[in-house]
Amino acid sequence: MKNAKELVSATTTRRSRGKEKSYMTALVRIFLVAMLFFVSKEGLMSQTNQEQKVRNVVLVHGGLVDGSGWEGVYNALKKNGYAVTVVQEATTSLADDVATTKRAIAEQNGPVILVGHSYGGAVITEAGNDPKVAGLVYISAFAPDKGESVSALIKNTPPGAPVLPILPPVDGYLLFDKAKFPAFFAGDVSPEKAAFMADSQVPWGVNALNGTISEPAWKTKPSWYLLTTEDKMIPPDAQRQMAKRAGAMIVEVKGSHSTYVSHPQAVATVIEKAAKGALAVAAR
């Protein structure tokens, strides 16, 4: 009898352990399935986010300077995985600068965020009609409407705006008074850097200032505007007016007209916002 009882007890124990083992196995399988689902979902979300982010950025400089001023912004964007192209404009005419910018856009593999500083804003307003351009970013820039030129916008600045110390044209090109360049153009840049910028000015073609916009891209493309509150080249009120007219998302930064030089990370942050939001805005 004892052996029979022991046999029954052992059998019952084995059955109980078997049930526990089966239960634990089922729990492990459920856990693994849940983990696989979570990982797959996270991967899909990550892939979707990557697909929705524009990876190509084209930077367009303004008048009197060249593309080297974008170096800090370039480095910040490259560090975060963006493909960045800096356009070197001749600034002889708006048409030529637009053509140069379009060639840079054509070289990109996929959608593009087009960024312009100062006069570069007029260039991207026209060149931004390219189908590859997903969004526009204006950095203390001119954002002309159809038929407008940079020269017209300069003449129509708000009352009380300082008169820009631009020297009389020579052979159809303009330069800035070197002595006044730092205060007007680069108020928050180091004195040494500002002096170098003044001494390395690129002559700005009168034809570039007088070039008119045929169709502003900001009417059909989402746009962002970094407004510089200490700007003495384009008064903040004029920047705000153009930005609102363009329907741009406005970010204000306390800085001079050369904020892209003095605060490259702030500029890069606005560009990244555009890169992450342009396709989503366009899809609405």
Sequence and secondary structure as in RCSB ss.txt:
>XXXX:A:sequence
MKNAKELVSATTTRRSRGKEKSYMTALVRIFLVAMLFFVSKEGLMSQTNQEQKVRNVVLVHGGLVDGSGWEGVYN
ALKKNGYAVTVVQEATTSLADDVATTKRAIAEQNGPVILVGHSYGGAVITEAGNDPKVAGLVYISAFAPDKGESV
SALIKNTPPGAPVLPILPPVDGYLLFDKAKFPAFFAGDVSPEKAAFMADSQVPWGVNALNGTISEPAWKTKPSWY
LLTTEDKMIPPDAQRQMAKRAGAMIVEVKGSHSTYVSHPQAVATVIEKAAKGALAVAAR
>XXXX:A:secstr
 HHHHHHHHHHHHHHHHHHHHHHHHHHHHHHHHHHHHHHHHHHHHHHHHHHHS  EEEEE  TBS GGGGHHHHH
HHHHTT EEEEE    S HHHHHHHHHHHHHTSSS EEEEEETTHHHHHHHHTTSTTEEEEEEES     TT  H
HHHHHT  TT     B   BTTEE B TTTHHHHH TTS HHHHHHHHHT B EEHHHHH   SS GGGTS EEE
EEETT SSS HHHHHHHHHHTT EEEEES  TTHHHH HHHHHHHHHHHHHHHHHHHH 
